Amino acid sequence: MTDLITRLSGLSVGSPEDRAFANRAEARRQSEDSYLLLLHPADSGPVSLVERRAVAAFVAVLHQQPETAAHYRALLEGTDSVLAPTVLRLAESARGPGPWGRYPSGPLSHEDQPGAPFRLTREQRDAIGLRLAAALEHAHLLTLHPRDASRDALQALLDAGWTTPGIVTLSQLVAFLAFQIRVVAGLTVLQAARSAVPA
């Protein structure tokens, strides 16, 4: 069975990009294992399957990588077709260039970029529930405002009913998606560049 990164990248078997990726066999295997563990768990534990897939679809849209966004959108729609349109609308409204935020005062301060945090309205929170609302706000923070991560941001999750193990899983999911999406984007660009070179 072909791994997800290969499918999303559209790698042709035996192509230079496929061979290069195959040389990283351990990373390839671990990426697929992480995907299955986080998005297709045998036991969802403190983060429900719907929550995992809603966050994944939301984050994939934020990254603006079409193939990956389409995959996670379909995964969420197949899990909860009622919730999916609302989450996807929120994701579209939350997109932006990023990363925004402020570093602690020091040598990196010149890279500070102002940007409004993502906050759901009361009506939006009521529509998807406080727990998922807090998860989406946190996912946005980690994706587009990583410099602004703070103790207060974690407290907001706890206040919404998240446990520490749940927060760890949520953060692992967002971090994994960032990795997966960047690999897919990189392989896609490499293939396009090679195809553009005259034979």
C-alpha positions in Angstrom: 0.0 0.0 0.0 1.3 3.4 -1.0 2.0 5.9 1.9 -0.1 9.0 2.1 2.8 11.5 1.3 3.5 9.6 -1.9 -0.2 9.7 -2.9 -0.6 13.4 -2.1 2.6 14.3 -3.9 1.6 12.3 -6.9 5.0 10.7 -7.0 5.6 8.4 -10.0 7.2 5.1 -9.0 10.8 5.2 -9.9 10.9 9.0 -10.5 13.9 10.9 -9.1 11.7 12.3 -6.4 10.3 8.9 -5.5 13.9 7.4 -5.3 15.0 10.4 -3.1 12.1 9.8 -0.8 12.7 6.1 -0.7 16.3 6.8 0.5 14.6 8.2 3.7 12.9 4.9 4.4 12.8 5.4 8.2 11.3 8.9 7.9 8.8 7.7 5.4 7.7 4.8 7.6 7.5 7.0 10.7 5.5 9.6 8.9 2.9 7.0 7.8 2.8 5.5 11.2 2.2 8.9 12.7 -0.6 9.6 10.3 -2.3 6.3 11.1 -1.9 6.8 14.9 -3.1 10.4 14.9 -5.9 10.2 12.3 -6.9 6.5 12.4 -6.3 5.5 16.0 -7.5 2.2 17.3 -8.3 4.1 20.5 -8.9 7.8 20.2 -8.2 8.4 23.9 -8.6 12.0 25.1 -9.1 13.5 21.6 -12.1 12.1 19.7 -11.9 11.0 16.1 -14.1 13.9 15.1 -11.9 16.4 16.9 -8.7 15.0 15.4 -10.1 15.2 11.9 -11.7 18.6 12.4 -8.4 20.0 13.6 -6.6 18.3 10.7 -8.9 19.7 8.1 -8.7 23.2 9.7 -4.9 23.2 9.8 -4.6 21.8 6.3 -6.6 24.7 4.9 -4.5 27.2 6.9 -1.4 25.8 5.1 -3.0 26.3 1.7 -1.5 23.1 0.2 -4.4 22.0 -2.1 -3.8 18.2 -2.2 -3.4 17.9 1.5 -6.3 20.2 2.2 -8.6 18.1 -0.1 -7.6 14.9 1.7 -8.3 16.1 5.2 -11.5 17.8 4.0 -12.8 14.5 2.6 -11.7 12.7 5.8 -13.7 15.1 8.0 -16.7 15.0 5.7 -16.7 11.2 5.8 -16.6 11.4 9.7 -19.1 14.2 10.4 -20.8 15.7 7.3 -22.8 18.1 9.5 -19.8 19.6 11.3 -17.5 19.7 8.3 -18.9 22.8 6.4 -18.7 24.9 9.6 -15.1 23.9 10.3 -14.1 24.5 6.7 -15.7 27.9 6.6 -13.9 28.9 9.8 -10.6 27.7 8.3 -11.1 29.7 5.1 -11.8 32.8 7.2 -8.8 32.2 9.3 -6.2 31.8 6.5 -3.4 34.2 6.1 0.3 34.5 5.2 1.8 34.3 8.7 3.7 33.6 10.8 2.7 36.4 13.0 3.6 37.4 16.5 6.3 38.8 18.7 9.5 37.2 19.9 10.8 37.9 23.4 12.8 41.1 23.4 16.2 40.3 21.8 18.0 39.7 18.6 15.0 38.2 16.8 12.6 41.1 17.6 13.3 42.7 14.2 11.3 39.7 12.7 8.1 40.5 14.7 5.0 40.6 12.6 1.7 42.0 13.8 -1.3 39.9 13.2 -4.7 39.6 14.8 -5.3 36.3 16.8 -8.0 34.0 15.6 -11.0 34.2 18.0 -14.4 32.6 17.4 -17.6 34.5 18.1 -20.0 33.3 20.7 -22.3 32.1 17.9 -19.5 30.1 16.3 -18.5 28.6 19.7 -22.1 27.6 20.3 -22.2 26.0 16.8 -19.2 23.7 17.3 -18.9 23.5 21.1 -16.4 25.2 23.5 -14.0 22.3 23.4 -13.5 22.2 19.6 -13.6 26.0 19.4 -10.6 26.1 21.8 -8.8 23.4 19.8 -9.2 25.4 16.6 -8.0 28.6 18.2 -5.0 26.7 19.6 -4.3 25.1 16.2 -4.3 28.5 14.6 -1.9 29.8 17.2 0.6 27.0 16.6 0.3 27.3 12.8 0.3 31.0 12.2 1.2 32.6 15.6 3.8 30.2 17.0 5.8 33.1 18.5 2.8 33.9 20.7 2.4 30.5 22.3 2.1 31.0 26.1 1.0 29.6 29.4 -2.3 31.6 29.0 -3.0 29.8 25.7 -2.6 26.4 27.4 -4.9 27.6 30.2 -7.6 28.5 27.7 -7.6 24.8 26.6 -7.8 23.6 30.2 -10.7 26.0 30.8 -12.5 24.6 27.8 -12.3 21.0 29.2 -9.1 19.7 27.7 -6.8 17.5 29.8 -3.0 17.6 29.7 -2.8 14.4 27.6 -5.4 15.8 25.2 -3.4 19.0 24.8 -0.3 17.0 24.1 -2.1 14.9 21.4 -3.6 18.0 19.9 -0.2 19.7 19.7 1.4 16.6 18.2 -1.3 16.5 15.6 -0.7 20.1 14.5 3.1 19.6 14.5 2.8 16.4 12.4 0.6 18.1 9.9 3.1 21.0 9.5 5.8 18.4 8.7 3.6 16.3 6.4 2.3 19.3 4.4 5.8 20.7 3.9 7.1 17.4 2.6 4.2 17.1 0.2 4.7 20.7 -1.0 8.4 20.2 -1.4 8.0 17.0 -3.4 5.3 18.6 -5.6 7.5 21.6 -6.3 10.5 19.4 -7.2 8.4 17.4 -9.6 7.0 20.5 -11.3 10.5 22.0 -11.7 11.8 18.8 -13.3 8.8 18.6 -15.6 9.4 22.2 -16.7 13.0 21.5 -17.8 13.2 20.6 -21.5 14.2 17.0 -22.1 
